[in-house]
Amino acid sequence: MKRNDLKGLKLTNPLHLGAVGFGGGLPDKAPGTFGTIAAVPLYFLLSFLALETYVIVLIVSSLLGFWFCHVTSRDMGVHDHKAIVWDEFVGYWITMVAVPFSWQWALVGFVLFRLFDILKPWPISWLDKKMQGGFGIMIDDIVAGIFAAIVLQILIHFYG
């Protein structure tokens, strides 16, 4: 970690620590990708949950993310700072809804989510530009996760 643009970030603050994905978003290069990588082992644990429980975890993670991404962004003085990657965690977990764990599908889901998150087809790009605060930080990745989940479920249906 060589970042010098982390003004206002306090890793001793649990809200900040969560927002930066427990450190997954701190690398200088490709913090969103590293943040998503950090979400994969947690997906492995989540994959053992019943679908209903998994969805409850997603809802709670999203609601908490709106809050602590907002607080962390405000404290850092930058809307959607690159180090804030909790949105990538939630977006990846949405991608993987109802997908039994396998390293192959975890990798395919990772690639699909990163593609939708990076390319930002409409309406993801519109949400990314127009929405503010914690909701704005989270919503484009939530929608990217939904798009990636649809494509992943189609792939699983035909190739799984």
PyRosetta script that sets phi, psi and omega in degrees:
from pyrosetta import init, pose_from_sequence

init()
pose = pose_from_sequence("MKRNDLKGLKLTNPLHLGAVGFGGGLPDKAPGTFGTIAAVPLYFLLSFLALETYVIVLIVSSLLGFWFCHVTSRDMGVHDHKAIVWDEFVGYWITMVAVPFSWQWALVGFVLFRLFDILKPWPISWLDKKMQGGFGIMIDDIVAGIFAAIVLQILIHFYG")
pose.set_psi(1, 117.9)
pose.set_omega(1, 178.2)
pose.set_phi(2, -120.4)
pose.set_psi(2, 10.4)
pose.set_omega(2, -173.6)
pose.set_phi(3, -60.2)
pose.set_psi(3, 137.1)
pose.set_omega(3, 174.7)
pose.set_phi(4, -117.9)
pose.set_psi(4, 11.3)
pose.set_omega(4, -178.1)
pose.set_phi(5, -111.5)
pose.set_psi(5, 30.1)
pose.set_omega(5, -175.9)
pose.set_phi(6, -101.9)
pose.set_psi(6, 28.6)
pose.set_omega(6, 179.5)
pose.set_phi(7, -54.5)
pose.set_psi(7, 131.1)
pose.set_omega(7, 177.0)
pose.set_phi(8, 88.6)
pose.set_psi(8, -11.6)
pose.set_omega(8, 178.8)
pose.set_phi(9, -80.7)
pose.set_psi(9, 127.8)
pose.set_omega(9, 178.0)
pose.set_phi(10, -125.4)
pose.set_psi(10, 106.3)
pose.set_omega(10, -177.7)
pose.set_phi(11, -68.8)
pose.set_psi(11, -11.0)
pose.set_omega(11, 173.8)
pose.set_phi(12, -79.6)
pose.set_psi(12, -13.5)
pose.set_omega(12, 176.5)
pose.set_phi(13, -85.2)
pose.set_psi(13, 118.1)
pose.set_omega(13, -177.4)
pose.set_phi(14, -59.5)
pose.set_psi(14, -29.0)
pose.set_omega(14, 177.1)
pose.set_phi(15, -67.8)
pose.set_psi(15, -43.7)
pose.set_omega(15, 178.1)
pose.set_phi(16, -65.1)
pose.set_psi(16, -45.1)
pose.set_omega(16, -178.2)
pose.set_phi(17, -59.1)
pose.set_psi(17, -43.9)
pose.set_omega(17, 177.1)
pose.set_phi(18, -64.8)
pose.set_psi(18, -42.9)
pose.set_omega(18, -177.9)
pose.set_phi(19, -61.2)
pose.set_psi(19, -34.7)
pose.set_omega(19, 178.6)
pose.set_phi(20, -91.8)
pose.set_psi(20, 19.1)
pose.set_omega(20, 174.7)
pose.set_phi(21, 62.3)
pose.set_psi(21, 40.2)
pose.set_omega(21, 179.6)
pose.set_phi(22, 56.8)
pose.set_psi(22, 31.1)
pose.set_omega(22, 178.4)
pose.set_phi(23, 103.9)
pose.set_psi(23, -11.6)
pose.set_omega(23, -178.0)
pose.set_phi(24, -61.6)
pose.set_psi(24, -25.3)
pose.set_omega(24, -178.7)
pose.set_phi(25, -94.7)
pose.set_psi(25, 7.6)
pose.set_omega(25, -174.9)
pose.set_phi(26, -85.1)
pose.set_psi(26, -17.9)
pose.set_omega(26, 177.7)
pose.set_phi(27, -60.7)
pose.set_psi(27, 148.2)
pose.set_omega(27, 178.4)
pose.set_phi(28, -61.6)
pose.set_psi(28, -44.6)
pose.set_omega(28, -174.8)
pose.set_phi(29, -100.4)
pose.set_psi(29, 136.3)
pose.set_omega(29, 173.5)
pose.set_phi(30, 52.3)
pose.set_psi(30, 51.0)
pose.set_omega(30, -178.8)
pose.set_phi(31, -61.8)
pose.set_psi(31, -33.0)
pose.set_omega(31, 177.9)
pose.set_phi(32, -65.0)
pose.set_psi(32, -39.9)
pose.set_omega(32, 177.5)
pose.set_phi(33, -66.9)
pose.set_psi(33, -45.1)
pose.set_omega(33, 177.9)
pose.set_phi(34, -64.9)
pose.set_psi(34, -35.7)
pose.set_omega(34, 176.2)
pose.set_phi(35, -63.2)
pose.set_psi(35, -41.2)
pose.set_omega(35, 177.8)
pose.set_phi(36, -67.1)
pose.set_psi(36, -39.3)
pose.set_omega(36, 176.0)
pose.set_phi(37, -58.6)
pose.set_psi(37, -40.8)
pose.set_omega(37, 179.9)
pose.set_phi(38, -65.9)
pose.set_psi(38, -24.1)
pose.set_omega(38, 179.6)
pose.set_phi(39, -77.8)
pose.set_psi(39, -20.6)
pose.set_omega(39, -174.9)
pose.set_phi(40, -63.4)
pose.set_psi(40, -48.6)
pose.set_omega(40, 179.3)
pose.set_phi(41, -61.5)
pose.set_psi(41, -33.8)
pose.set_omega(41, 176.6)
pose.set_phi(42, -69.7)
pose.set_psi(42, -34.7)
pose.set_omega(42, 173.5)
pose.set_phi(43, -60.9)
pose.set_psi(43, -41.2)
pose.set_omega(43, 178.1)
pose.set_phi(44, -54.2)
pose.set_psi(44, -45.6)
pose.set_omega(44, 178.1)
pose.set_phi(45, -66.7)
pose.set_psi(45, -42.3)
pose.set_omega(45, 179.7)
pose.set_phi(46, -64.1)
pose.set_psi(46, -28.4)
pose.set_omega(46, -175.9)
pose.set_phi(47, -65.1)
pose.set_psi(47, -16.2)
pose.set_omega(47, 178.1)
pose.set_phi(48, -83.0)
pose.set_psi(48, -10.2)
pose.set_omega(48, -178.5)
pose.set_phi(49, -78.9)
pose.set_psi(49, 152.6)
pose.set_omega(49, 170.5)
pose.set_phi(50, -63.0)
pose.set_psi(50, 151.9)
pose.set_omega(50, -176.8)
pose.set_phi(51, -54.4)
pose.set_psi(51, -42.8)
pose.set_omega(51, -179.2)
pose.set_phi(52, -61.8)
pose.set_psi(52, -42.1)
pose.set_omega(52, 179.7)
pose.set_phi(53, -67.7)
pose.set_psi(53, -40.7)
pose.set_omega(53, 177.8)
pose.set_phi(54, -57.5)
pose.set_psi(54, -46.4)
pose.set_omega(54, -179.1)
pose.set_phi(55, -64.8)
pose.set_psi(55, -38.9)
pose.set_omega(55, 176.8)
pose.set_phi(56, -62.2)
pose.set_psi(56, -42.5)
pose.set_omega(56, 177.3)
pose.set_phi(57, -60.3)
pose.set_psi(57, -41.5)
pose.set_omega(57, 178.3)
pose.set_phi(58, -61.9)
pose.set_psi(58, -44.6)
pose.set_omega(58, -179.0)
pose.set_phi(59, -64.0)
pose.set_psi(59, -46.9)
pose.set_omega(59, 179.7)
pose.set_phi(60, -63.7)
pose.set_psi(60, -43.4)
pose.set_omega(60, 179.4)
pose.set_phi(61, -61.9)
pose.set_psi(61, -37.9)
pose.set_omega(61, 178.2)
pose.set_phi(62, -67.8)
pose.set_psi(62, -48.6)
pose.set_omega(62, -179.2)
pose.set_phi(63, -61.9)
pose.set_psi(63, -44.4)
pose.set_omega(63, 176.4)
pose.set_phi(64, -63.4)
pose.set_psi(64, -38.5)
pose.set_omega(64, 179.3)
pose.set_phi(65, -62.5)
pose.set_psi(65, -39.6)
pose.set_omega(65, 175.9)
pose.set_phi(66, -54.9)
pose.set_psi(66, -43.4)
pose.set_omega(66, -176.7)
pose.set_phi(67, -71.4)
pose.set_psi(67, -58.5)
pose.set_omega(67, -172.5)
pose.set_phi(68, -76.7)
pose.set_psi(68, -20.3)
pose.set_omega(68, 170.5)
pose.set_phi(69, -70.1)
pose.set_psi(69, -38.2)
pose.set_omega(69, 176.5)
pose.set_phi(70, -62.4)
pose.set_psi(70, -49.6)
pose.set_omega(70, -178.4)
pose.set_phi(71, -60.9)
pose.set_psi(71, -45.9)
pose.set_omega(71, -177.9)
pose.set_phi(72, -66.1)
pose.set_psi(72, -43.5)
pose.set_omega(72, 177.8)
pose.set_phi(73, -59.6)
pose.set_psi(73, -45.8)
pose.set_omega(73, 178.9)
pose.set_phi(74, -61.6)
pose.set_psi(74, -46.1)
pose.set_omega(74, -178.3)
pose.set_phi(75, -65.8)
pose.set_psi(75, -31.0)
pose.set_omega(75, 178.0)
pose.set_phi(76, -83.4)
pose.set_psi(76, -15.1)
pose.set_omega(76, 179.6)
pose.set_phi(77, 74.6)
pose.set_psi(77, 20.6)
pose.set_omega(77, -178.5)
pose.set_phi(78, -138.9)
pose.set_psi(78, 124.9)
pose.set_omega(78, 175.5)
pose.set_phi(79, -70.3)
pose.set_psi(79, 127.1)
pose.set_omega(79, 176.0)
pose.set_phi(80, 53.8)
pose.set_psi(80, 54.2)
pose.set_omega(80, 175.5)
pose.set_phi(81, -56.3)
pose.set_psi(81, 143.9)
pose.set_omega(81, -177.5)
pose.set_phi(82, -56.8)
pose.set_psi(82, -28.8)
pose.set_omega(82, -178.8)
pose.set_phi(83, -73.5)
pose.set_psi(83, -19.0)
pose.set_omega(83, 179.6)
pose.set_phi(84, -78.4)
pose.set_psi(84, 111.7)
pose.set_omega(84, -174.3)
pose.set_phi(85, -127.3)
pose.set_psi(85, 9.7)
pose.set_omega(85, 177.7)
pose.set_phi(86, -59.2)
pose.set_psi(86, -30.6)
pose.set_omega(86, 176.9)
pose.set_phi(87, -62.1)
pose.set_psi(87, -34.6)
pose.set_omega(87, 175.6)
pose.set_phi(88, -68.5)
pose.set_psi(88, -39.3)
pose.set_omega(88, 176.3)
pose.set_phi(89, -55.9)
pose.set_psi(89, -54.8)
pose.set_omega(89, -175.8)
pose.set_phi(90, -65.2)
pose.set_psi(90, -42.3)
pose.set_omega(90, 179.1)
pose.set_phi(91, -60.5)
pose.set_psi(91, -42.2)
pose.set_omega(91, 178.3)
pose.set_phi(92, -66.3)
pose.set_psi(92, -43.1)
pose.set_omega(92, 179.5)
pose.set_phi(93, -63.2)
pose.set_psi(93, -34.5)
pose.set_omega(93, 175.0)
pose.set_phi(94, -64.8)
pose.set_psi(94, -43.8)
pose.set_omega(94, 177.3)
pose.set_phi(95, -52.7)
pose.set_psi(95, -37.4)
pose.set_omega(95, -171.5)
pose.set_phi(96, -94.8)
pose.set_psi(96, 11.1)
pose.set_omega(96, 178.3)
pose.set_phi(97, -57.0)
pose.set_psi(97, 131.8)
pose.set_omega(97, 175.1)
pose.set_phi(98, 63.0)
pose.set_psi(98, 23.9)
pose.set_omega(98, 176.6)
pose.set_phi(99, -107.4)
pose.set_psi(99, 112.2)
pose.set_omega(99, 176.0)
pose.set_phi(100, -60.6)
pose.set_psi(100, 140.7)
pose.set_omega(100, -173.1)
pose.set_phi(101, -65.0)
pose.set_psi(101, 130.0)
pose.set_omega(101, 163.7)
pose.set_phi(102, -151.8)
pose.set_psi(102, 149.0)
pose.set_omega(102, -178.8)
pose.set_phi(103, -63.7)
pose.set_psi(103, -32.4)
pose.set_omega(103, -179.9)
pose.set_phi(104, -65.1)
pose.set_psi(104, -49.4)
pose.set_omega(104, -179.3)
pose.set_phi(105, -70.5)
pose.set_psi(105, -32.5)
pose.set_omega(105, 176.1)
pose.set_phi(106, -61.5)
pose.set_psi(106, -39.6)
pose.set_omega(106, 179.0)
pose.set_phi(107, -70.3)
pose.set_psi(107, -44.1)
pose.set_omega(107, 178.8)
pose.set_phi(108, -61.7)
pose.set_psi(108, -43.7)
pose.set_omega(108, 177.9)
pose.set_phi(109, -61.6)
pose.set_psi(109, -40.4)
pose.set_omega(109, 177.9)
pose.set_phi(110, -59.2)
pose.set_psi(110, -49.7)
pose.set_omega(110, -178.1)
pose.set_phi(111, -63.6)
pose.set_psi(111, -44.8)
pose.set_omega(111, 179.8)
pose.set_phi(112, -61.7)
pose.set_psi(112, -46.4)
pose.set_omega(112, -179.6)
pose.set_phi(113, -62.4)
pose.set_psi(113, -45.6)
pose.set_omega(113, -180.0)
pose.set_phi(114, -61.1)
pose.set_psi(114, -39.6)
pose.set_omega(114, 178.9)
pose.set_phi(115, -61.2)
pose.set_psi(115, -49.3)
pose.set_omega(115, 179.9)
pose.set_phi(116, -65.5)
pose.set_psi(116, -36.2)
pose.set_omega(116, -179.4)
pose.set_phi(117, -70.4)
pose.set_psi(117, -37.1)
pose.set_omega(117, -178.3)
pose.set_phi(118, -80.7)
pose.set_psi(118, -47.2)
pose.set_omega(118, -176.5)
pose.set_phi(119, -74.8)
pose.set_psi(119, -29.5)
pose.set_omega(119, 176.8)
pose.set_phi(120, 48.8)
pose.set_psi(120, 61.2)
pose.set_omega(120, 174.5)
pose.set_phi(121, -64.0)
pose.set_psi(121, 158.7)
pose.set_omega(121, 178.7)
pose.set_phi(122, -60.8)
pose.set_psi(122, 138.9)
pose.set_omega(122, 8.2)
pose.set_phi(123, -92.9)
pose.set_psi(123, 5.4)
pose.set_omega(123, -177.9)
pose.set_phi(124, -60.3)
pose.set_psi(124, -44.7)
pose.set_omega(124, -179.2)
pose.set_phi(125, -62.9)
pose.set_psi(125, -40.2)
pose.set_omega(125, 179.3)
pose.set_phi(126, -63.9)
pose.set_psi(126, -46.3)
pose.set_omega(126, 179.2)
pose.set_phi(127, -61.0)
pose.set_psi(127, -41.6)
pose.set_omega(127, -179.1)
pose.set_phi(128, -61.1)
pose.set_psi(128, -36.1)
pose.set_omega(128, -177.6)
pose.set_phi(129, -85.0)
pose.set_psi(129, -32.8)
pose.set_omega(129, -169.8)
pose.set_phi(130, -96.8)
pose.set_psi(130, -27.7)
pose.set_omega(130, -175.4)
pose.set_phi(131, -90.9)
pose.set_psi(131, 144.1)
pose.set_omega(131, -176.2)
pose.set_phi(132, -121.1)
pose.set_psi(132, 173.6)
pose.set_omega(132, 176.1)
pose.set_phi(133, 67.7)
pose.set_psi(133, -164.6)
pose.set_omega(133, -179.9)
pose.set_phi(134, -61.0)
pose.set_psi(134, -37.6)
pose.set_omega(134, 177.0)
pose.set_phi(135, -60.6)
pose.set_psi(135, -44.3)
pose.set_omega(135, 179.8)
pose.set_phi(136, -64.4)
pose.set_psi(136, -36.3)
pose.set_omega(136, 178.2)
pose.set_phi(137, -65.3)
pose.set_psi(137, -40.9)
pose.set_omega(137, -172.9)
pose.set_phi(138, -84.5)
pose.set_psi(138, -37.6)
pose.set_omega(138, -164.8)
pose.set_phi(139, -65.4)
pose.set_psi(139, -37.4)
pose.set_omega(139, -179.5)
pose.set_phi(140, -65.7)
pose.set_psi(140, -34.7)
pose.set_omega(140, 178.5)
pose.set_phi(141, -76.0)
pose.set_psi(141, -31.4)
pose.set_omega(141, 175.0)
pose.set_phi(142, -62.6)
pose.set_psi(142, -46.3)
pose.set_omega(142, 179.9)
pose.set_phi(143, -68.3)
pose.set_psi(143, -39.7)
pose.set_omega(143, 175.7)
pose.set_phi(144, -59.3)
pose.set_psi(144, -39.9)
pose.set_omega(144, 177.5)
pose.set_phi(145, -64.2)
pose.set_psi(145, -39.6)
pose.set_omega(145, 178.2)
pose.set_phi(146, -64.3)
pose.set_psi(146, -46.0)
pose.set_omega(146, 178.8)
pose.set_phi(147, -61.3)
pose.set_psi(147, -45.9)
pose.set_omega(147, -179.7)
pose.set_phi(148, -63.9)
pose.set_psi(148, -37.7)
pose.set_omega(148, 178.9)
pose.set_phi(149, -63.3)
pose.set_psi(149, -40.8)
pose.set_omega(149, 178.9)
pose.set_phi(150, -62.2)
pose.set_psi(150, -47.5)
pose.set_omega(150, 179.6)
pose.set_phi(151, -63.8)
pose.set_psi(151, -42.2)
pose.set_omega(151, -179.7)
pose.set_phi(152, -63.1)
pose.set_psi(152, -42.3)
pose.set_omega(152, 179.0)
pose.set_phi(153, -64.2)
pose.set_psi(153, -36.8)
pose.set_omega(153, 176.0)
pose.set_phi(154, -64.0)
pose.set_psi(154, -44.9)
pose.set_omega(154, 178.5)
pose.set_phi(155, -62.2)
pose.set_psi(155, -42.2)
pose.set_omega(155, 179.3)
pose.set_phi(156, -64.0)
pose.set_psi(156, -41.0)
pose.set_omega(156, 179.7)
pose.set_phi(157, -59.2)
pose.set_psi(157, -43.9)
pose.set_omega(157, -175.5)
pose.set_phi(158, -88.5)
pose.set_psi(158, -27.6)
pose.set_omega(158, -174.8)
pose.set_phi(159, -121.0)
pose.set_psi(159, -8.1)
pose.set_omega(159, -173.5)
pose.set_phi(160, -85.6)
pose.dump_pdb("model.pdb")
